[in-house]
Structures are given as structure tokens and as C-alpha cells.
Amino acid sequence: MKFANKVHRFLIRVPSPMYLGIATLIFAASNSVTRKIVEIGESHAIDGRNPISLCNVLFVGNICALGLMSLIFYRDWQPHTLKALTRKDWMSLTITGILSGAIAPALIFTALGQTNITNIVLIGRIEPILTLVLGVWLLGSRVDFWASAGSLISLAGVIVTAFLGSSGQTMAMAGFHIGIGEIFVAIAAIIGAIATVIGKLQLQSIPLGIFTIYRNILGTVIFFLLANLLYGQNHFAEVLSPFLWRWMIVYAAVIVVTGQLCWLAGLKNATSTELNLASLFNPIAAIIMGYLILGEAPTLAQYLGGSLLSIGIILGFVGNLHQAKINRQLVNPSPGEAMEMTIGFRGL
């Protein structure tokens, strides 16, 4: 009991930036860790099939994530809350659930098998840019000079990476060869941005817990059906493999649970400046993790695209820093809001 109290007092004294830093590193490593455990599964094939295939990781990982979400959001699933939802609400939930819960993650996981981690990280940064543009267009959001300039430079970095740094199987487009994996990441980013804006437009009155869990369940079911339809009924034959579940329990414990808990703990007393720094560091950390875990060294095109993206992110950060000086306040979101804050791919 005394030991538990000492641990609790120690955890309380840990500064918020340290929690945010740990969470950012964990999330940044998620793509590389996913690729690595898939490679481990290839050396432990069952009847010639990889038990830790990307599809199995996404399917089983969603199930593990559902357990964490249920612990955080269970209060939102009250009978009177569900009865208050209209048919239009359920239609909106279903559309966004399919887009962001099934199609976008499936494209990202497919891209993991087509291109390198650095390209996925860099091209994936198009999502916050598109979200910003759609927010101005559809929601009437105001954007200052710094955010506009940062978005334009970041977009240039994405374009450079997509057209000059493609890897794996490619296809011709406008005289350039662009990778299939890069196209999948770009489509996933577009879908993610659209789903985010739809959520802000139509899901404002719906508790986030209902949206998050419904999206997870619907996305998992839709993905399972699509994978069986496209790849055959035996595609998930190894989904009950003990070898798969041992690795997925470790994956879920580190990437999903530990990452999210550190994120929540860090945001409890974090300022907007600290959150923006975490967002700034995330893509850089993801590229470093790709090198350390997978040995993927960035190419010249990726250095150029990444440099432009970094400049764009820094300009956006300068704008946010200016706002923070005017009104320095804690982020202090609810657990549900904290789960939805954008910082890149979080494993699931």
C-alpha cells in the first residue's frame, strides 16, 4: 500500500511535457512497430500464411482498442442518450464511421506494405492541411497569416515527397511516377479530413463516446466484410492464432494503452504551446523511429520534402505561439476530447 502511494505521488509530480513527450514517441513509433511485427510474423508462417498480417493487426488491434475506449467512454452509452439520437444522427455516424473507421485505416495499413515509413509520415501531413482548408470553406473558420503560409509550404513538401520520393510499385501521373502506397496515404488523408469536418458539422450534439465506439465497431465489421470479399473467406484464418494475440496484447498495451494514458496525463495540465510542440515533434520522431527500428534512411527527396514540411509546421507553430502569448491557457480537455486530438497515427 505504501509503495502504491509512493508511485502515485511520483506520477503526480511528473511534468506534463514529459508525459506528452513519452506519448509522442510511442505514437511516432506505431507505424514502424506495426511493420516490424508483421516482419516477425513472416518468419513464423502458418501453412504459408503470415499470422501477423496487416489485416490481422488492424482487425485484432481494433478489438483491443475497443476495450480501452469502453473504459473511457462508457458513461456516454446511456439509454436516454441513445434514444435522443435522430435518424439523421445515425446516418451521419454511419458515414463518418465507414470513412474514418474502416476505409482510411485500411488504406494506411495497405500503404505500410507498399512504401516506406518516411513517405507515409510526410504525405500523411496533408490531412491537417486539408482539414484547415475545409474548415475555412465549410465552417467559416478564420486563419491567420502564419497558418496560411505554413499550410502552403507544408503542401509543397507533401507534393515533393509524393512525386520525387515514391517507392515500391508506381504508376504514371502527369508525367511523373508516383507510388501506389503514396496514393493510398493521400486518399486516406483526404478521407480523414472530410470525416473530421463532417463530424464538426453534423455530430456536435452527439456525445464523443458514442461516436468513437460506434466508429470502432462499425469500422471493424466493415473492414472484416470487405477483406473477406476482396481476399477470400480464408483471409482471417489465423486471426485466433496465439502467436498473433501474444504480440497484439503487447502492441495494445504499449501503443494503445500506455500511449493514450500518457497522452491523457500530459494534457491534464498542458498548455496549448506544449501541445503544439508535441504536434511539431511527432513527424520528426516518426522518421527517426523508422530509421532506428527498420533501418530506413531518408532519401534526398524525403529530406527536401521533410524540410519544407518542417518549415510549414514551424510557421504554424509561430502563429499559435503568438496566440498563446495573448491568452496562455491550459488545454485541459475531457478524456474524450483528448482521445480525438490530432497528432498523427496512434497505432489504431
N, C-alpha and C positions, 0 to 999 in steps of 0.2 A: 504493500500500500504506500509506504514511504517512497519507494522507488518510483512508483507511478506518479506520485505528486511531484517529485523532483523533475521527472520527464515533462510533465505538464507545464511546470513553471519555466523550464528551459525552452520549450516550444513557444510559449507566450513571449519570451524575451527575444526570440529570433526576429531580426528586422524584416519588414515586408519585402524590400528589394531582394533579399536572399531567397525568400520563398518564390518570388517571381522569376528569379534567375534559374533556380532549380527546375521550375515548371517549364520555362522556355527551353532549357537544354533538353529536357525529356521530350517535349513536343517536337523540337528540331530533329531529334534522333529517330522519331517514329517511322519515317519513310525508310531510312537506312536499316533500322532494326527489322522492319517488315521484309525487306529484300533479303536480309541475312538469314532469317529463319526459314524463308522459302528455299534458299540455297541449301540449308541444313536438311530440309525435308527431301530435297532431290537425292541426297546420298542415303536416304532411308526409305526408298520407294517400296510400295506395297503392290505387288502384281503389276509392276511397271508404272504405277501412278504415284505422284507426289502427294503424301498425306497432308502436307502443309502447303497446298496450292494457294494462290492468291484468292481464289474464290472461297476456299475453306476458311482462310484467315478473315476475310470480310464477313462471312456468314456467322462463324463462331464468335468472332470479335464483337459483332453486333449484339449477340446474345449476352456476352459478358458485360458489355456496356449498358444493356438494359437493366441489369441488376443494380449497377451504380445509380443510374437515372431514377429507378424506382425508389431508392432510399432518399434521394434528394427531393423528388417531386411528388411523393405520394399524397401530400396534403391537397394538391390541386385536383385529384381524382375523387371528388365528392359527388354523390348522386344529383344534388341540386345544381352543381356547376355544369355537369354534363347535360342535364335537361334544359339548361338555359341556352345551349348552343343551337343555332338555327341550321336549316339545311344548307344555306349559303356558307355558313362557317365550316361545316363538314366538307363541302366541296372544295373550299379554299385549303383546308387542312390536307385533303387528299392530293390536290395538285402539288402543293409545296412539298408534301411528304414524298411523293414519287420523284420529284425533281431533285431535291436535296438529300433525300434519304436512300434512294436507290440508284438513279441514273448517274448523278455526279460522283458518288463514291466508287461505283463500278468502273467509271471511266478513269478515275485516278489509279485504282488498283490495276486496271488493264495497262495503263501507261507505265506502271512500275516494271512491267515485263517487257516494255518496248524501248525505253530510253533511260538515260542516267538520272540520278537524283538531282544533280545541279540544275538540269533543264526543267525538271518538274517544279523545283522550288522557284526558279526565276520566272518561268512562264505563269505559274500559279499566282504570281503577284498581280496579274491583270484583274483578278476578282475585286479587290478593294477599289481599283481604278474604275471599273465598270459600275460598281455599287455607288460610287461617288457621282458618276455621270447620270445614272438612272435616278438617283436621289434628287439631283438638281432638276432633271427633266420632269419627273412624275410627282415628286413630293414637294418641289419648290424649295429645296434646301439651299442655304446660302454658303458659298465657298469663297474664301479669301484668296488673295494673290498667291500666297505661298503654297496653298493646297493645289491650286490650278497649275502652277509652274511645276510643282513636284510630280503631279499626275502625268503631265505631258512628257517630262523627261523619263519617268518610270515606264511609260508606254513605249518610248523609243528603245529602252533597254529590253523590254519584252520582245519587240519586233526583231532587234538584232540577234537575240538569243534564239528565237524561233527559226529565222531564215539563214543564219550563219553557223549556228551551233547544233544543228539537228544530228541525231544519232539513230542507229538502228534502221529499220525499214522506212523508206522515204517515198514521197510522191511529189510530182511536179506541180508547182503552183506559181503563176505569174513569172515564169522563167526561173524560179528558184526551186530547190528541193527541200521540202520540209518533212520532218519525221512524223510517222503515224502517231507515236507516243506524244509528241508535242501538240498535235492536233487534238488528241483526246484530252490533254490537260487544259488547253484553251477552251474547248467546249464545256468541260466541267466547270471552269471558272465563270464562263458566261451563264451557265445554268445556276451556279451558286449565287451570282449577283442578282439574277432575275428572282430567284426564290427569296433572297433577303428583302428585296423591295416589295414583293408580293406580301411577304409577312408583315412589313411595316404598314402597307396599305390596308390589308384586309384582316389581319389577325391581332389587331390592337386590343380587342376586347376579350380575346381568348387567353386563358392562363398559359404561361410558357411551359408549365409541366405537362399539360395535355398535348400541346403542340410537339414537344420534344419526344415524349414517349410514343405518341401516335406515329410520328415520323419514323422513329426507330423500328417499330413493329411493322408498319406498312412497307418501309423500305426493305426490311429483311425478307418479308414474304414476296414482294415483287421481284427482288433480286433472285431469290430461290427459284421462282417460277420461270423467269427469263433465262437463267443459266441452264435449267433443265430443258427448256425449249430449244435453246441455241446449241447446247453441247451434248444433249442426251440425258437419259434418266440415270445413268451411272456416274454423272459428273460429281456428285457428292457421296460417292460410295465409301470414302474414307473419313466422312465427317465425324464418325463416332470413334475414330482411332484414338487410343490412349496416348500415343505419341503426340498427336496433334493437340489434344486437350492439355497435356502437361505443358507444352510450350505456350499455348494460348492463355493458360492461367497465369504463367509468369508474365507474358506480354500484357495481359489485362491489369495485373497487379502493379506493374511498373509504369506502363504508358498511360493507361486509362485511370486507374485509381490514384496512384501516387502523384501523377502529373496533375490531375484535376484537384486533388486535395491541396497540393502546394499552391496551385493557381488560386483556389478559393481563399486559402490562408493569406496569401500575398495581397490579394485585392481588398482584404478586410480593412487595412489601414494604408492602402496605396494611394498616391496622388495621380492625377492624370498624366503628369510628366513621367512618372515611373512606369506607368502603363505604356506610354508611347515609346519609351526606351526599350521596353521588352519587345514591342512590336518591331522596332528598328533592328534589334539584335537577332530576332528569330530567323530570317532568311540567311544571314551570315553564319549563324550557328548551324543551320541545316546543311549548308555547303561544307562546313568544317567536319560535321559528323559523317557526311558522305565520304569524305577523304579518310577519316580515322577508322570508320567501320568497314567500308567497302573498298578503300584504296582508290577512289575516283578523284583524280586530279583535274581541276577545271582547265578547259581549253582556252585559247586566246579569245575566241568569240564569247565564251562564257565570262571571262574576265571583263571584256568590254561591256557586254550586256549587264553584268552584275554591277559594274562601276556606275553605269547610268541609273540603274535601279536604286543604288545606294544614295546617289546624289538626289534623286527624286524623293526618296524616303526622308532624307535629312532635311530637305526644304519643307516637306510637310511637317516634320518634327519642329522646325523653327517656328512655323505658324502656330502649332499647338503650344509651344513654349511661350510664345507671346500672349496667348490667351490665358495660360496658367499664371503668368505674372499679374494679369489683371484680376484674376479670381482663382487663387490657389485653393483647391478643394479636394477632399478625399473622393476616390471613386466609390467605395463602399456600396457595391451593388448587392442585390439579393443573390442567393446561390443560383437561382435560375438564370438571372441576367449574366452572372459571371460565367456560367457554362457556355453562353452564346457569344461572348466577346471574341472578336476576330483576332487570331494570332497565328493563322496558318493551320496546316493539317495537324490534328491531335491524335492520330492513330486510328480514329473511327469517326 
